[in-house]
Structure formats: C-alpha cells, structure tokens
C-alpha cells in the first residue's frame, strides 16, 4: 500500500512544484470587491479584455501551464485562463462568457472592437498550438539528452550479474523493493526530474523509475 501510495504522491508532489500564476494556482488574481454580473460590458472593458488576454495567452505563465498539461486538456486550460482573466478585470466569469458571446453582434460596425476581438480568438488558437510545439521540442530535446548521457539514462544502475527472471520474488526482496522505491519516488532527484516533465510524461517516468 505504501508503494502504490508513493506512486500517486510522487506525481502529485512533482505537479505542485511546477510554476503557476500565483499561490492559488490561478493564472490571474481575482479582482477585489464585487464582480460585474449584469447589464452589458462597456466598450472600453471589452477592448481591455481582448487586448489583455491576447497578450496573456501567449505569456510564459499561461504557456507553461499549457505545456505541462495533458495535450488533450490544453484547450480547457486555455479556456480556464480566459475565465480567470475575466475575474481579474472584475467580471463574473459565467456572465462574462455570455456577454463576450454578444460582442460580435453588439459591435459589428465598430472596427476597433472587432479587430481586438479577432485578435483574442486568434490568440486562443495560437497559444494551444505554440504550447504543443514547445512540448514536442522539449520532448525531442529530452530524448537527445537521454541518448547522449548514459548516466542520465537510468536513475538506478542495474545490479551486477544475471537478473532474476523466473520463479517468485522472495518476501525479503519484495519488502526491500517496496520500502526502497517509496523513498526513491519521493526523493529530491526523482521529484526534480518529474517536475521538469509534463503530467503525462511524469507518469511514464515514474513507472520507468520503478
């Protein structure tokens, strides 16, 4: 049980070490006071959101969150950042999403607003694409480093001599493995290695350590 728990904890602890926007895990802090949740968004606030989020989605904070997330979850992480940015500007996120959906209709003849809105929608796509490229680049770089470095190929050297490949694992050896791998998975070197990888890569690396 300690071994299986350590497997889960090692990945969870490594995930907690990855960078986030603030100590709550948000990319953007919530504005103080009450959030707007009725009426319509003022033109200036629409422009402020669109131009601000376009830059924010391509910032290092948001891109890093996208890179370390599971690829399939990256679009959802991107949407969450947009919703947090609404609250950052003092807009209730659920109502704000509905208000943003009305922007093309409300400001159809306003060139400045529509250009900013198109920039926002483009940034949504670009941020996920850029994060995907960064993730692939990191994975390729890690593969090269792993190939070049014999030392970095394994966390633990193989025992000298033939390895057991038949029969049953003895009780003492089983205890030795469980206690040893629990300490290893939660050790600083392994935690640092897992934290440098994406969530999906960290799980695979955890299995490889075992």
N, C-alpha and C positions, 0 to 999 in steps of 0.2 A: 504493500500500500504506500509506503514511504517513497518507493521508486516511482510508481505511477503518478503520485502527487508531485514529485520533483520534476517530472517531465512537463507537467502543466505549468508549474510555478516558474520554471526556468524561462519559458517562452513569455509568460505574463510579465515577469520582472524585467526581461530584456525590452519588451514593448514599452514599459513605463519609462525606460531610460532614453527612448527616442525623443527628439525635440518636438515641442508643441508650442502653440502661440502664447499661452500663459499657464499659470499653475492649476487652472481648472481643466486644462485640456482643450479649451476653446482656441480658435484661431484669432478671434477678435473679442475684446471685452464688451460686455453688455453696457449700454448707456445707463447712467443713473436716473432715477425717477421713473415716472410713468411712461409707457411706450404708446405711440400713436396707434390706435386700433379702429378708427372710424373716419368718415369723410373721404377725401382724396389726397393723394400725395401732391405736395406743391411742386411746381415745375423745377425750382432750384434744388429741391430734395431729390427729385428724380435724376437730375444731372449729377448731383453729388454722389448718389449711389452708383450710377452707371460708370462714371469715370473712376470712382474709387475702387469698385470691385473689379474693374478691368485690370487695374494695376495689382490689386491684392491677389487675384487668382494666379498671377504669374510671379508672385513674390516667393522668396526662398522658404518662408514658413509654410505656405499652402502647398507648394510643390513638393516639399519634403514629406508632408503628410500623405500626399497622393502617391509618392514613390514607394513609401514603406507600407502602404495599404495593399490588400489583395487586389490584383488588377480588375477583377470583376466588380469590386466595391468602390473603385476610384470615382466613377460618376456620382455615386451617392455622397462620397466625401466632399466632392466639389460643390454639390447642392447644399450640404450642411454648412460649408464655409459661406455661401451666399446668404443663407438664412441667418447665420450669426452676424454677418455684416449688416443686415437689416437692423438687428437689435443694437448693433454698435452705433448706428445712426439714430437710434431712438424710435424704431418702427417695430411693432409686434410682428413676429415672423410669419405667422399663418395669414394674418390680414394683409401683411406687406406683399406676400406672394400673389395674392388675389389682386391687389392694387397694381402690381407690376404687369400682370397679365392684361390690364386695361390700358396700359401706356400706348401701344401702337394705335389704338382707336382714338384715345383722347388727344394724342399729339401727332396725328397723321400728317398734318400740314406744317409741323414745326421741324425744320431741317436739322437744327442743332440737337434737339432731343432725340430724334430718330437716328442720327449718326452715332450719338453716345449709346443708345440702346443696342444698335447693331454691333458696336464695339464690345459691349457687355456680353452679348450672345456668342460672339466670335471668341472672346477670352475664355468662355466656358469650355468650348471645344479645344482650343489651343492648350489650355492648362492640362487637360487629361492626356492629350497627345504628347506634350512635352514631358510629362511625368513618365509616360510609357517609354519614351526614348531614353530618358535618364536611367530608368530601371534596367532597360536592356543593356545600356552602356556599362552600368555598374556590374551587372551580372557577367558580361563579357570580360571586364577588367579583372573581376574576381577569379574567373576561370583561368585567365592567363597567369595571374599571380599564383594560383594553386598549382598550375602545371610547372611553373618555374621553380617553385620552392618545395623541396622535399620535406623540409621541416614543417612548413605550413599545411602539408597535405593531411596530416593526422594530428589530433590533439594528444593522442597517446600512442607510443611506439608498440608494435606487436611484440609479444613475448618471444624470446629466443627458442628455437627448436620447433618441433611439429605442434600444430594446434589441435585441440580435441575436436573431432568431427563426427563422433559416433557415441552411442551409449546415452547415459543420462548425466546431467550436471550434478555433481555432488552437493550435499547440503551446505558444507562449509564454503564451497566455491560460490554457491548461489547467494549466500549471505554476504560474502566478500564483494560480489558484484553489486548487489543492491545498495549496501552501505557506501561503497566506493563511488558509484555513479551518482548517488544522491548528492554527495559532497562535490563531485566534479561538475554536475549540471548547474549548481548554484555558486560555483567558484567565480572569481573575478575574470580570469582569462576567457572562460566559456561565455559568461554573461556579456563581456565586451564584444566577443565575436558574434553572438546572436543579435545584439543591439544594432550592429552595423548592417544587418540584413533586413530585407522586407519581411512581413509577417509570414508569408508562405515559405520563403527561403529559410526563415528561422526554424520553422517546424521540421523541415527536412534536415537542417544542420544539427538539430537536437537529436534526431534519430541517428545520424551519422556518428555523433559523439558516443552514443550508446554502443 
